[in-house]
């Protein structure tokens, strides 16, 4: 039997994740997942790829905004933007979407801590960012996540990777939304549609991995070439990208997923 063991959201893209015991499924991801983002002076997103220190800031979703928690115990409360906040077009990878600028007084503290100019933005409910047209059923949207609303990884898949590493890495390096126990390593590669609790997901494509997997999420410092180097030896696609985990889209958003929910395989992926 396959069961959910971890649920995680990342309220601000590329900041530290928050573990939950349950979460509401929305069409653009779990409630509160990656609705905030840091942008540079060109309105382009900033991530751990350019600024590894981002991993050391913990963002906690609150009823009226965010709490940003820094390693020195400093906490900043950020309120949701309202109708008076400016709207900007922001860029994340190849997509552009409108976002509301947070109040300017938050930005200087974050910029000084990270050592780079940045601004905090929020994705309002009316701002719609489409997923890749190749996987869009017609109404599929996503938050500020790299490309898709949900990422799932099997615990046995990580265990198989760690058998090949001199120093094992924790699951947090891969920043999944859902982790499950049971099954063979990389069994998630074979899924096409699954059900978790009351939610049906389309498993749309493998997740392409990048240098963020090499960043220690506690210290915010690169730890060397692993695990990306080892993954490349046995998890490389025909196109040369390194793959680990599966991206998903919810077909019936609304219900809540909780720790312990069973993962039921509804359809398997066609094999060439």
KEKE-3310 file (N, C-alpha, C; in steps of 0.2 Angstrom, whole numbers, plus 5000, padded with zeros to 4 digits):
npx = (5004:5002:5006:5003:5016:5021:5017:5019:5021:5026:5026:5032:5040:5055:5059:5061:5052:5036:5030:5015:5000:4989:4981:4972:4967:4969:4966:4978:4987:4992:4983:4990:5002:5017:5011:5017:5032:5049:5056:5068:5076:5072:5059:5059:5059:5067:5077:5084:5093:5101:5102:5107:5105:5092:5085:5087:5077:5062:5045:5029:5012:4999:4983:4981:4992:5009:5022:5038:5053:5069:5086:5092:5082:5074:5058:5047:5031:5021:5008:4994:4993:4982:4969:4975:4988:5002:5001:5011:5018:5026:5039:5042:5051:5046:5034:5023:5015:5002:5005:5003:5012:5020:5020:5032:5041:5045:5054:5067:5073:5073:5081:5093:5097:5098:5107:5105:5096:5079:5061:5045:5031:5014:5002:4987:4970:4963:4973:4979:4990:4995:4998:5010:5005:5005:5001:4990:4973:4963:4959:4969:4979:4993:5003:5016:5025:5038:5032:5021:5007:5008:5020:5026:5035:5042:5046:5055:5061:5070:5078:5084:5092:5100:5107:5117:5125:5139:5137:5121:5106:5093:5075:5071:5079:5074:5061:5047:5029:5021:5025:5027:5025:5031:5030:5040:5056:5055:5043:5033:5036:5029:5016:5000:4987:4981:4973:4972:4966:4951:4955:4958:4972:4981:4996:5008:5021:5039:5049:5061:5077:5088:5102:5098:5096:5108:5110:5112:5098:5097:5109:5110:5120:5130:5133:5142:5144:5134:5117:5116:5126:5127:5113:5113:5119:5110:5097:5095:5087:5082:5084:5094:5092:5091:5081:5069:5056:5038:5028:5011:4994:4978:4963:4950:4949:4948:4944:4952:4968:4977:4990:4994:4984:4979:4987:4981:4982:4976:4977:4990:5005:5007:5019:5032)
npy = (4994:5011:5026:5043:5052:5065:5082:5097:5115:5129:5145:5157:5157:5148:5150:5143:5128:5123:5111:5102:5094:5092:5098:5110:5106:5116:5123:5129:5124:5118:5126:5142:5139:5144:5157:5169:5178:5183:5196:5203:5219:5219:5214:5200:5183:5178:5165:5151:5147:5158:5164:5157:5158:5161:5150:5149:5157:5157:5155:5158:5155:5166:5171:5184:5187:5185:5177:5181:5173:5174:5168:5173:5175:5185:5192:5196:5203:5202:5209:5205:5211:5225:5234:5246:5243:5243:5236:5224:5218:5202:5191:5173:5161:5156:5163:5176:5186:5195:5203:5208:5221:5220:5230:5243:5244:5232:5227:5232:5226:5213:5213:5218:5207:5196:5201:5207:5217:5216:5213:5210:5200:5197:5184:5188:5181:5183:5183:5174:5161:5151:5133:5123:5123:5111:5102:5106:5105:5114:5122:5123:5130:5138:5142:5152:5142:5132:5126:5118:5113:5103:5092:5076:5064:5048:5040:5028:5031:5041:5034:5024:5033:5038:5027:5026:5037:5045:5053:5054:5063:5074:5073:5086:5093:5092:5098:5094:5093:5083:5067:5050:5034:5016:5005:5002:5009:5024:5021:5030:5035:5028:5031:5038:5043:5046:5043:5053:5052:5061:5066:5067:5066:5071:5064:5072:5075:5071:5078:5090:5092:5104:5115:5118:5107:5104:5112:5115:5116:5121:5128:5136:5135:5130:5112:5106:5095:5085:5080:5080:5076:5062:5058:5061:5050:5040:5044:5052:5060:5057:5068:5074:5080:5080:5069:5068:5064:5068:5079:5085:5088:5093:5086:5088:5100:5105:5096:5091:5085:5073:5068:5051:5047:5036:5032:5029:5020:5024:5024:5019:5025:5025:5014:5016)
npz = (5000:4996:5004:5009:5017:5019:5018:5010:5009:5000:5004:4999:4984:4982:4995:5012:5015:5022:5033:5033:5041:5034:5019:5008:4992:4978:4962:4957:4964:4981:4994:4998:4993:4985:4981:4983:4978:4975:4966:4954:4948:4936:4935:4935:4941:4956:4962:4972:4963:4959:4971:4984:4998:5000:5005:5018:5024:5032:5027:5033:5031:5035:5041:5037:5029:5028:5038:5039:5043:5050:5051:5063:5072:5069:5064:5052:5048:5034:5026:5016:4999:4995:4986:4984:4982:4970:4953:4944:4929:4929:4927:4925:4921:4905:4905:4908:4920:4929:4945:4962:4970:4986:5001:5000:5011:5016:5008:5009:5020:5017:5005:5010:5018:5009:5001:4988:4977:4979:4976:4984:4978:4975:4970:4965:4966:4954:4944:4932:4927:4915:4913:4904:4887:4881:4891:4896:4900:4897:4906:4916:4928:4937:4951:4956:4955:4947:4935:4936:4946:4957:4965:4966:4975:4978:4993:4993:4981:4984:4994:4985:4978:4988:4991:4982:4985:4993:5004:5011:5005:5011:5009:5007:4999:4986:4986:4986:4985:4990:4998:4997:5005:5002:4988:4973:4970:4961:4956:4953:4941:4932:4932:4927:4930:4946:4963:4977:4993:4991:4979:4962:4952:4937:4931:4924:4919:4921:4933:4930:4936:4945:4949:4962:4970:4975:4985:5002:5012:5025:5028:5017:5008:4994:4992:4984:4970:4971:4974:4961:4951:4953:4951:4937:4931:4931:4929:4918:4905:4887:4881:4889:4901:4919:4929:4942:4952:4950:4941:4944:4940:4947:4945:4951:4960:4977:4988:5004:5007:5017:5029:5028:5019:5007:4992:4976:4962:4946:4932:4922:4914:4896:4888:4877)
capx = (5000:5006:5002:5006:5019:5023:5014:5024:5020:5032:5022:5036:5044:5062:5061:5060:5045:5032:5027:5008:4997:4984:4981:4967:4969:4966:4968:4984:4992:4990:4982:4995:5009:5020:5008:5022:5038:5054:5058:5073:5074:5069:5053:5060:5059:5073:5077:5090:5098:5105:5103:5105:5103:5085:5083:5087:5071:5056:5039:5023:5006:4994:4976:4981:4998:5015:5027:5045:5057:5076:5090:5094:5075:5070:5052:5043:5025:5019:5001:4992:4992:4975:4967:4980:4995:5003:5001:5016:5019:5032:5041:5044:5053:5044:5028:5022:5008:5002:5006:5003:5018:5019:5022:5039:5045:5047:5059:5074:5076:5075:5086:5099:5099:5100:5113:5104:5090:5073:5054:5041:5025:5009:4998:4980:4966:4962:4979:4979:4996:4993:5003:5013:5000:5006:4998:4984:4967:4959:4958:4974:4983:4998:5005:5023:5029:5041:5028:5015:5004:5010:5026:5026:5041:5042:5052:5059:5065:5076:5082:5088:5097:5105:5112:5123:5129:5143:5133:5114:5103:5086:5070:5069:5083:5070:5056:5041:5023:5019:5030:5023:5029:5029:5031:5047:5059:5053:5036:5029:5037:5024:5009:4996:4982:4981:4969:4974:4960:4946:4957:4961:4978:4985:5003:5009:5028:5044:5052:5068:5081:5093:5107:5095:5096:5115:5111:5110:5093:5098:5114:5109:5126:5131:5137:5146:5140:5129:5116:5115:5130:5125:5107:5114:5122:5105:5091:5095:5082:5085:5086:5100:5090:5091:5074:5067:5049:5033:5023:5004:4988:4972:4957:4944:4952:4943:4945:4958:4973:4980:4995:4991:4979:4981:4988:4978:4984:4970:4980:4997:5008:5009:5026:5034)
capy = (5000:5018:5031:5050:5053:5072:5087:5103:5120:5134:5151:5161:5153:5147:5151:5137:5125:5122:5104:5102:5088:5092:5104:5110:5106:5121:5122:5131:5120:5118:5133:5145:5137:5149:5163:5175:5178:5189:5198:5208:5226:5218:5210:5193:5180:5176:5159:5149:5146:5164:5167:5151:5160:5161:5144:5150:5161:5152:5159:5154:5158:5168:5173:5191:5188:5180:5179:5179:5171:5174:5163:5177:5175:5191:5190:5201:5201:5205:5209:5204:5218:5227:5237:5251:5241:5243:5229:5224:5211:5199:5185:5167:5157:5159:5166:5183:5186:5201:5202:5214:5222:5221:5237:5244:5244:5225:5225:5234:5221:5206:5214:5218:5200:5192:5204:5208:5220:5212:5215:5204:5201:5192:5182:5188:5176:5185:5183:5167:5159:5144:5128:5122:5121:5103:5098:5110:5102:5119:5127:5122:5136:5136:5148:5154:5136:5132:5125:5114:5114:5098:5088:5070:5059:5042:5039:5023:5033:5044:5029:5022:5038:5038:5021:5028:5043:5044:5057:5054:5069:5074:5075:5094:5096:5091:5102:5091:5095:5076:5062:5044:5028:5010:5004:5001:5015:5027:5018:5036:5036:5024:5033:5042:5046:5043:5047:5053:5054:5062:5070:5064:5069:5069:5064:5075:5074:5070:5085:5091:5094:5109:5116:5119:5100:5104:5118:5113:5120:5124:5133:5141:5135:5124:5107:5102:5093:5080:5073:5080:5072:5055:5057:5061:5044:5035:5047:5057:5059:5056:5075:5076:5083:5075:5069:5065:5066:5069:5084:5083:5093:5091:5086:5090:5103:5107:5092:5091:5079:5073:5063:5044:5046:5031:5034:5023:5021:5023:5023:5019:5028:5020:5013:5016)
capz = (5000:4996:5008:5010:5023:5020:5014:5011:5004:5000:5003:4995:4979:4984:5002:5015:5015:5028:5033:5036:5042:5029:5015:5003:4985:4973:4955:4955:4969:4988:4997:5001:4990:4980:4979:4984:4974:4975:4959:4953:4946:4929:4937:4934:4947:4959:4965:4975:4958:4959:4978:4988:5004:5001:5008:5026:5027:5033:5026:5036:5029:5040:5039:5034:5025:5029:5043:5037:5049:5048:5056:5069:5075:5067:5061:5048:5046:5028:5025:5009:4996:4994:4980:4984:4980:4962:4949:4939:4925:4932:4922:4928:4915:4899:4906:4911:4924:4933:4952:4966:4974:4993:5003:4999:5018:5018:5003:5010:5025:5013:5001:5014:5021:5004:4997:4981:4977:4977:4978:4985:4975:4977:4964:4967:4963:4947:4940:4929:4924:4912:4913:4897:4883:4879:4896:4898:4898:4895:4912:4921:4930:4941:4955:4954:4955:4941:4929:4938:4953:4962:4964:4971:4975:4983:4998:4991:4976:4988:4997:4980:4976:4993:4991:4977:4987:4999:5009:5009:5006:5013:5004:5006:4993:4980:4987:4984:4989:4992:4998:4999:5007:4999:4981:4971:4968:4955:4953:4951:4934:4928:4933:4922:4934:4953:4967:4984:4996:4986:4973:4956:4948:4931:4932:4917:4916:4926:4935:4928:4942:4943:4954:4969:4973:4978:4990:5009:5013:5031:5028:5011:5005:4990:4995:4979:4964:4973:4971:4954:4948:4953:4947:4930:4929:4930:4929:4913:4899:4881:4880:4893:4908:4925:4931:4949:4954:4945:4941:4943:4940:4950:4940:4954:4966:4982:4994:5008:5007:5024:5030:5029:5014:5002:4985:4972:4955:4942:4926:4921:4908:4891:4887:4870)
cpx = (5004:5002:5006:5009:5021:5019:5018:5021:5026:5029:5026:5041:5052:5064:5059:5053:5042:5029:5020:5005:4991:4984:4975:4970:4965:4969:4975:4990:4989:4988:4988:5002:5011:5016:5012:5028:5043:5056:5064:5071:5071:5062:5053:5061:5066:5072:5083:5095:5103:5107:5102:5103:5096:5082:5083:5081:5065:5050:5033:5017:5002:4988:4977:4988:5003:5019:5034:5050:5064:5080:5092:5087:5071:5064:5049:5036:5023:5012:5000:4991:4984:4975:4972:4987:4996:5003:5007:5016:5026:5033:5044:5045:5051:5037:5028:5015:5008:5002:5006:5009:5016:5022:5030:5044:5048:5053:5066:5077:5078:5081:5093:5102:5101:5106:5112:5097:5084:5066:5050:5034:5020:5004:4991:4976:4964:4967:4980:4986:4994:4999:5005:5007:5000:5002:4992:4978:4962:4958:4963:4979:4988:5000:5012:5028:5032:5037:5022:5013:5007:5016:5026:5032:5040:5048:5057:5064:5071:5080:5086:5093:5102:5110:5118:5127:5133:5140:5126:5112:5096:5082:5069:5073:5079:5063:5049:5035:5020:5024:5025:5028:5026:5030:5038:5050:5057:5047:5032:5030:5032:5017:5006:4991:4982:4975:4972:4968:4954:4948:4960:4966:4980:4992:5006:5016:5033:5047:5059:5072:5087:5098:5104:5096:5103:5116:5108:5104:5093:5103:5113:5116:5127:5135:5141:5141:5134:5123:5115:5119:5128:5118:5108:5117:5116:5098:5091:5090:5086:5088:5092:5098:5090:5084:5073:5061:5045:5029:5016:5000:4982:4966:4951:4947:4946:4944:4952:4962:4976:4985:4991:4986:4983:4982:4986:4980:4978:4972:4987:4999:5009:5016:5027:5037)
cpy = (5006:5023:5038:5051:5061:5076:5093:5108:5125:5141:5156:5157:5154:5148:5144:5134:5124:5115:5105:5095:5087:5099:5104:5110:5112:5120:5124:5128:5120:5125:5136:5143:5141:5154:5169:5173:5184:5190:5203:5215:5225:5215:5203:5190:5179:5170:5157:5148:5152:5166:5161:5152:5161:5155:5144:5155:5157:5157:5155:5158:5160:5170:5180:5192:5183:5182:5176:5178:5170:5170:5167:5178:5181:5189:5196:5199:5205:5204:5208:5211:5219:5231:5243:5250:5241:5236:5230:5217:5208:5193:5179:5162:5160:5162:5172:5183:5192:5199:5209:5215:5223:5228:5237:5243:5237:5224:5226:5229:5215:5207:5214:5211:5196:5195:5206:5212:5216:5215:5209:5206:5195:5190:5183:5182:5177:5184:5175:5166:5152:5139:5127:5120:5114:5099:5101:5107:5107:5124:5126:5128:5134:5143:5150:5148:5136:5131:5121:5114:5109:5094:5082:5066:5053:5041:5034:5026:5037:5039:5026:5026:5038:5032:5022:5034:5041:5047:5057:5061:5069:5075:5082:5096:5096:5095:5100:5094:5088:5071:5056:5038:5022:5010:5003:5008:5017:5024:5024:5037:5033:5026:5038:5046:5042:5047:5047:5056:5055:5065:5066:5068:5066:5069:5066:5074:5073:5077:5085:5095:5099:5109:5116:5112:5100:5109:5115:5118:5123:5129:5138:5141:5129:5119:5103:5099:5088:5083:5074:5076:5065:5053:5057:5054:5038:5037:5053:5055:5058:5063:5078:5079:5078:5075:5065:5068:5067:5075:5082:5089:5090:5091:5088:5093:5105:5103:5093:5085:5079:5068:5056:5043:5041:5034:5028:5025:5019:5021:5023:5022:5023:5020:5013:5009)
cpz = (5000:5000:5009:5017:5024:5015:5015:5006:5005:4999:4998:4990:4981:4991:5005:5015:5022:5028:5036:5037:5037:5025:5010:4996:4981:4966:4953:4960:4976:4990:5000:4998:4984:4977:4980:4980:4975:4968:4959:4950:4939:4929:4935:4940:4950:4963:4969:4969:4958:4966:4983:4995:5006:5005:5016:5029:5026:5032:5029:5034:5035:5037:5035:5030:5027:5035:5040:5043:5047:5053:5062:5073:5074:5063:5058:5046:5040:5027:5017:5006:4995:4988:4979:4981:4972:4959:4944:4935:4927:4927:4926:4922:4909:4899:4910:4914:4928:4941:4956:4970:4981:4995:5003:5006:5019:5014:5005:5015:5021:5009:5004:5016:5015:5000:4990:4981:4975:4979:4979:4982:4977:4971:4967:4963:4956:4942:4938:4925:4921:4913:4905:4893:4881:4885:4899:4895:4896:4900:4917:4922:4935:4945:4952:4955:4948:4935:4931:4945:4958:4960:4969:4970:4980:4987:4996:4985:4979:4991:4991:4978:4982:4994:4987:4979:4993:5005:5007:5009:5008:5008:5002:5001:4987:4980:4984:4988:4993:4992:5000:5001:5003:4991:4980:4970:4961:4951:4951:4944:4929:4928:4928:4926:4941:4957:4974:4988:4991:4980:4968:4953:4942:4932:4925:4915:4922:4927:4934:4934:4940:4949:4961:4973:4977:4983:4997:5011:5020:5031:5022:5007:5000:4993:4990:4974:4965:4976:4964:4949:4947:4950:4940:4927:4928:4929:4924:4907:4893:4879:4884:4900:4913:4928:4938:4951:4948:4946:4940:4943:4943:4946:4944:4961:4971:4989:4998:5008:5014:5024:5032:5024:5009:4995:4980:4965:4950:4935:4926:4914:4903:4890:4879:4868)
residu = (UNK:UNK:UNK:UNK:UNK:UNK:UNK:UNK:UNK:UNK:UNK:UNK:UNK:UNK:UNK:UNK:UNK:UNK:UNK:UNK:UNK:UNK:UNK:UNK:UNK:UNK:UNK:UNK:UNK:UNK:UNK:UNK:UNK:UNK:UNK:UNK:UNK:UNK:UNK:UNK:UNK:UNK:UNK:UNK:UNK:UNK:UNK:UNK:UNK:UNK:UNK:UNK:UNK:UNK:UNK:UNK:UNK:UNK:UNK:UNK:UNK:UNK:UNK:UNK:UNK:UNK:UNK:UNK:UNK:UNK:UNK:UNK:UNK:UNK:UNK:UNK:UNK:UNK:UNK:UNK:UNK:UNK:UNK:UNK:UNK:UNK:UNK:UNK:UNK:UNK:UNK:UNK:UNK:UNK:UNK:UNK:UNK:UNK:UNK:UNK:UNK:UNK:UNK:UNK:UNK:UNK:UNK:UNK:UNK:UNK:UNK:UNK:UNK:UNK:UNK:UNK:UNK:UNK:UNK:UNK:UNK:UNK:UNK:UNK:UNK:UNK:UNK:UNK:UNK:UNK:UNK:UNK:UNK:UNK:UNK:UNK:UNK:UNK:UNK:UNK:UNK:UNK:UNK:UNK:UNK:UNK:UNK:UNK:UNK:UNK:UNK:UNK:UNK:UNK:UNK:UNK:UNK:UNK:UNK:UNK:UNK:UNK:UNK:UNK:UNK:UNK:UNK:UNK:UNK:UNK:UNK:UNK:UNK:UNK:UNK:UNK:UNK:UNK:UNK:UNK:UNK:UNK:UNK:UNK:UNK:UNK:UNK:UNK:UNK:UNK:UNK:UNK:UNK:UNK:UNK:UNK:UNK:UNK:UNK:UNK:UNK:UNK:UNK:UNK:UNK:UNK:UNK:UNK:UNK:UNK:UNK:UNK:UNK:UNK:UNK:UNK:UNK:UNK:UNK:UNK:UNK:UNK:UNK:UNK:UNK:UNK:UNK:UNK:UNK:UNK:UNK:UNK:UNK:UNK:UNK:UNK:UNK:UNK:UNK:UNK:UNK:UNK:UNK:UNK:UNK:UNK:UNK:UNK:UNK:UNK:UNK:UNK:UNK:UNK:UNK:UNK:UNK:UNK:UNK:UNK:UNK:UNK:UNK:UNK:UNK:UNK:UNK:UNK:UNK:UNK:UNK:UNK)
# end
